[in-house]
Amino acid sequence: MANYAFINGEVITVDAQDRICSALLVTGKHITAVGSDAEILAQADDHQVIDLQGRTLMPGFIDAHNHLTHQGAAFATVDFGYPAVASIEDLRNAVREAAENSAPGKWIRGWGMNYEKFAGGQQPTRWDLDDISLTILYASSMSAAITYWLTAWHWKWRV
């Protein structure tokens, strides 16, 4: 893991004092010091020095766009994501297994399917799933679009 000394910038610390400093020291995965350029350079023996040239450095997150309610609900769903589900047959198997392990009439919720990863990019239809279970709610997020299939809605047409 590399060590860095960022100097000559506007370092927004978001610490308890909400300090703005000109330099920051990163050792491995940790911020080990903030302060003036002189304070940080005095500690930067084995650190690569990066001149921010007046630019701003601030804390960031790997996933700053996360809908917590959806993420929490996803823990109670069937994994339809790639590579677990890489074909319509994989999807059928995942739904079949969920149906066999669910109470009769309980909806099956799946998350994460990306049919563009399927061979030929074939999009599944309700007819691919209806012979397995008639109580399926399938929700998939792909390319910022949400698609819902509610095959339970169609059960009355099959009676």
N, C-alpha and C positions, 0 to 999 in steps of 0.2 A: 504494500500500500504506500502510495507516494505521500510526501509531506509538502505543504505549500505555505508560503507567506504572501498574502495579498496586501499590497501597499498602495498608497497614493490614490485612495478612493473615498467613497462615501459608504461606509459599512453600517447598515441598519441592523442593530443587534436584536431588537425586539426582546431585550432582557427586562428585568424588573424595573430598571431605571430608564428604559427606552433610550439608551445611549446611541449616538451616532459617532462612530470613530473613523479614523482614516486607514486602519490596517487590521488584519485578522490573521491568526496563525492556525493552520490545520495540520494536525499530526495524526496520520492514519485516517480513521473514520471520525475523529473528534475535533471540534473547535477547542483549542487549548488556551488561546489568549486573544483578546481584542485590546486595541489601544492606538497609540500614535505610531507613525512609521518608525520612529527611532526605537520605541519600546519593542515593537515586533521584530525589527531587523536585528536587535541585540539577542533575540532568542532563535534566530533563523539559521543556525549553523548548518544543519543538514536538510534544509527546506529549499525547494525551488521557489524563487522569488518571482511573483507575477505583478507587474505594474498595471494597476487598473486604469491609469491615465484619467483619473477624475470620474470614472464611471461608478455606478452604484452596485453594491453587492448586498444581497438580502437573503434571508432564509427562504427555502423553497421546499416543495413537496414532490414526491414522485408521482402521486396521484391526487392532484388538487381538485379533480372533478369527480366526486363520488356521491351518488345518491344513497345515503345511509339506509333509508327504509327499504329501498330495492336490494341493496347489498345484504341486509339482514334477512330479508325474505328469501334471497337466493340460497341460503343455507338449508332451507326446507324444501328444496326443489331437486329434481333429477338432473344430473349433469348431462346436458345435450351438447356440450362444447367439443370442439375439435382438440385432440384426436380421439376422445372417447366415442364420439359419434361422427364417423367419416363417410357415412352412406345412409341411404334410406333403410337398408337392412339393419344397420347399427341402431338407427332411430327406433325401428320396430322392436328390436331386442330390448332396448332400454325401456320403452313403454311397456312391453310385455312383462319384464321383470318388476317394474314398479306396480303394475296392475296386480300381479300375483302376490305382492307384499303389501297391498293396501286393502282397507275395508271396502266391501262392495258399495258402490255409489260415491266413494270419495274421489274428488278430483285429483288428477295427476298433473303436477306443475313441473315444467322443465324450463331450463334457462341456458342460453349461450349457443344455441345451434347456429352454425354458419354453413348453409347449404352450398355456398360458393366453393367450399372445400370438397364437396361431394364430386365423384367422378361425373363429368359432364355438367356439373352445376345444377343438376335436376332438383327443383324445389318440391318438397313433399306436399301432398294434399291430404285432406281428411280421409280419402279413400285408402290411402296407405296405412291408416291407423284404425279405422272404424272396426275392422274385424278383430282387433285386439281388445279394445275397450271403448265403450261409448261415453265414458265420463272423463274426458281429457280436457284440461285447459292447458294449452301450450303457449308459452310466451317466449319470444326470442328477441334478443337485441343484436343487431348487426348494422354497421354503418349508420349509426344514430337513428335507425328506423325500428319501430316496434311492430311486430306482426303477431296477431293473435288468431289462433284457430280454436274454436269452441265446438268440438264435435258433439258434446252433450246436447247442444242446441239441435242437432240434426237427428237425434234418436227417434223423435216422434214420426219422422218421415219413413223410418225403416220398419215400423210396427205393422 
